[in-house]
Amino acid sequence: MRTLISILITAFLIVLPLSAADMPEWVGNPYSEYDKSLYIAASGAGATRAAAEENAISSIAAVFGVSVESETSTYSHESTATGVFDSMASSSSLSVSTELSGVTIVDHWSDGRSEYALAIMDKDAASAYYIGETMRLSNAITGKLDQAERSGNALSLYAAAYSLLPDAEEVDRCRSILAVLSPGTMLSDAPGVAYIESVMREAARDVGICIEMVSDSGLENSLEVDLMQWLSSNGLLVVEPEDARYILEASIDVYETPGPRGMVYAEYDLDIVITDGDTGREVLAYTHSGREGQRTFARAERMVENTLSELIEDDFSKSFLAVF
């Protein structure tokens, strides 16, 4: 037994130094072969090759405060003849191409237990990419804002700016990355989120919207609150009729119909119309119909109330932006 233990210990001591001797220098020092003034380098380890690559890329992304893993959630709501269904699905995926460009895996190594990967970013090449991307986005943003401003319609200008917020966020992200890659790059006039928000605030001063409820179903109060919250949260002024440039008329009709197996449906019809008070022109007409099923009409009606809140935040918001 003592002889066997001695053999195992000796074998372990022999194998360990050989494994350590074979380890590439970049595992512990990713800049061993790359100039820090020209590259950003990072090594990563993991149980699999893919995990090692992801960890190496994540280490580079951390330099810029960028996440390489994104989680997306999708919500679906379906009303059918047989019932009402709600579902939430989430997925997580590696999205390096959209989150951080210019990162390359250049080497791998395995010690038999773990996998290792070396990732690099060429600073000059990445700087050129992000400068180009910032310029492209800036031109697109200013072009769309100029077009909306020439229309002379404050609501169109506001909606155009609102729809450009994701592009403005991307401009800010590109500039923050360039601040690390090339600190001397001058792109301070690129239209980021702060600029877009200032355009929205300025346009909102001339928008003034009053809300008029034109139905009597019992859900008008909650619908009016939802509309007021949506308008206010997006910087639009809710005013009295005498001060309004635009009139938003909303109606919600709810009625009971029988369902299967003792259930009842609360069927609903939602209509929202926005009119330009100066010209009398209808600028937006939004309609949505559906139903919610429950054991009692009161419960189904409460579900309709919740559905209306979701519709204003999502579907109505998309229609608003699509029109303008």
N, C-alpha and C positions, 0 to 999 in steps of 0.2 A: 504493500500500500504506500509506504514512504517513497519507494522508488517511482511509483506511478505519479504521485504528487510532484516529485522533483522534476520528472520529465515534462509534466504539464506546465509548471512554472517556468522552466527553461524555454519551452516552446513559445510561451507568451512573451517572455522578455526578448526573444529573438525576433518574433513577428512584429512587435510594436515599433521598435526603432526603424525597421525596414519600411513600414507603412508611413511613419513620420518623415523618413528621408525622401520618400517618393512624392510627398505633398508639394504641389507647386507653390511658389512664393506668393502668388497673387491671392491665395486663400486667406492668408493673414494680412497681406498688404496689397490691396487691389491696384495701388499706384506703382507697383514695382516695375511695370513695363510701360506706364503711361504718364506723360507729363501733366501735372496738375493744372498748368496754365492753359493747356489745350483740351483736356478731357475731364469729365466727371466719371469716376469709376467706383464700382461697388461689387462685393462678392456676396453670395447668398448660399445658404445650406438648407437642405430639406430631405425628407424621406424618399422623395422621387425627384427625377430630373426636372419635371415641370414645376414642382414646388420650389426647388432651388432657384430656377430661373425667375419665378414670380417674386421670391424674396430678394433676389439681387436687384430686380427692377424696382421693387418697392423701396429699397434703400436709396436708389437714385431719386425716385419720386419724392421721398421724404425731404430731400434737399430743397425742393421747391414747395413743399407743403401740399403736394398733389397725391391723391389716392389712386391706385391702379385697380382697385376693386370697386365695382359699383353695384348697388342693389336696386332693382326696380320692382315696383309693385303695380299691379293692374287691378282695377275694380270693375266688375261688370254687374249690371242690374238688368234683369230680364223679366218682363211680364208676359205670360202666355195664357192660353186657355185653360191650362191644367194647374197653374200656380205661379208663384212669384219666387224667383231665385236670385240669390246674392252670392258672389264669390270673390275671394281675394287671393291672388297668386303672386308669389315673390320669386325672384330669380337673382342669382349672383353670378357675375361673370368677369373675367379679366378683360379690361378694356383699355389696354395700353395705347392702342392706335389713336383713340379719341382723347385720352387723358394726358398722355405725354408722348410726344413724337421725338424721334431721333435716338432712341435707346436700342442698342444692339447687344445680343449675347455673343461673346467672342470666344469663350472657352468653357470646358466642363472637366470635372474630375470626380472620381469616386474612390473612397477608401474601403469599399465593400460593405460599409454600414450606412453611410450617408452620401448624398449627392451634393456637389458643389457647382456653382456657376459664376461666371464673371461677366458683368454687364458694363458697358461704357456708353458715354454720350460725347460725341464730337462737338465741342462748344461752338466752333465757327459754323458748322453745318446747321446745328440746331438754332443758332442765333439768326441765320439767314432765313430759316423756315418760319420762325415766330415773328420776325420783322415783316415778312411777306404776308403772313396770316393776319397780323394786326392791320396792315395797310388795306388788305382786301376787305376785311370786316368794316373798317372805318369808312371806306368808299361806299360800301353797301348801305351803311347806316345813314350817312349824310345824304346820299342820293334819295333814299326813301323819305327822309324827313323834309328835304327840299321839295319833293313832289307833293307831299301832304300840305306843306305850308303854302304852296302856290294855289292850292284849292280854295284857300280863304276860309275853310271850315275848321273851327277850333276843335270840334269833336273828332274829325278825321285826323288832325295833327296829334291829338291826345292818343287816339287808338293806335296810330302808327308808332308813336314812341313806346307805348305799352307793349306792342308786339315785338319791339326791338330789344327789350330787356335781356333775353337770353344771349343775343349777339354782343350786347354791351358787357355782360358778365364774362364772355369769352375774351373780349378785348382786355379786360382787367386781368384775367388769368394769364394771357400772353405777356402782358407787361410785367406781371410779377415774376414770371419765368425769365424774361429778358433781364430783369434787375439782377438776377443771379448770374446768368450767362455772360451778359455784356452790360455792366453797370453804367457805362457812358452813353448807351443808346438813348436818344432823345425822341420819345414818343408821347410826351406829356399831353399833347393836344388831341390824342386819339379819344374818341367819344366812348367813355366807360359808363358805368351805372350812374355815377353822380351826375354826369351831364344829361343822360336820358331822363332821370328823375326831375332835373331842373326844367327840362322841356315840358314834361307832363304837368308840373306845378303851374308853369306859365300858361299852358293851354287851358288847364282846368279853371282858371280865373274867368275865362270867357265861355265856359260850357254851361254852367247852371242848369240843373235838371230838377224838375218837380215830379213827384210821383202821385198818380191818381188811380185809386182802386175803383173799378167799375163793375164789381160783382158783389154778391152777398151770400157766400157759401159757408162762412164761419172760419175759413182759413186765411181771410184777407189780412188780418193783423200780422200773423207770422210771416206771410209772403212779403208784406210791406217792409217788415224788419229785415228780412233776408236781402231784399233789394237795396235798402238803405245801407246796410252793412257792406254789401258788395261795392256799391258806388263809392262810399266813403273810404273803404280800405284801398281803393284804387285811385284815390286822389280827386274824385269828381265831387262837385259841390251839389248837395241836395238843398234846394231853395224853395221859397214860396212861389206860387204860380205867377205873381206879378213881377218876380225877379228872374224868371226862368227863360232860357233860350230854347230849351228842349222840354217836351212833355212826355213822360213815360206813363202810359196807361197799361194797367195790368188787371187781368181777371182770372179767377180760378173757380171752375165749376166742379163740384163733387157730387156724385149720386151713387146710390146703392144698387147692385145687381146680384142675383144669386150665383153661388159657386158650387162646386161638387162637394159631396160628403159633408154637408152642413156648413160649409164655408160661405162667406159673403165677400163680395168685392166692393171696394171703394174705387170707382172709376173717376178719372179726373181729366179735365181739359184746361191747359194753361195757355194763356195768350198774353203776349207783351208787345206793345207797339210804341216806338219812339218816333216822335214827330218834331220837325224843326218849327218852332213857334214863329220864326221870322218869315219863313217861306210857305209854311203849311205842308211841306213835303214830308212824306213818310220815309224815314231813313232806316228803320229796322222793324221787321215784323217777325216775331218768334212765336212758334206754337209747339206744344208738346202734349201728347195724350198718353195715358197709361192706366194701370190699375194695380192695386195692392190687395192681397187676399188675407183674411184672418177669420177667426171664429165669430167675432162681432164686428159690426160696422164701425163702432167707436175705435177699436184697435186698428182696423184697416185705415181709418181716417188719420190716425196718428202716424202710421207708416207713410201715408201720402205727404204729411207735413214734413217728415224727415227727408223724403225723396225730393221735395221741392227745394229744400236747402241745398242738397247736392247738385240739383240741376242748375241752380243759379250760379254756384261756384264753378261748375265745370262746363256743361253744355251751353248754357246761355252766354257765358264768358267767351267761349269759342265762336259762337255766332256773332257776338258783338264785334270781335276782332276781324272776323271774316268779312263783315259788311264794310268796315272802314279800312 
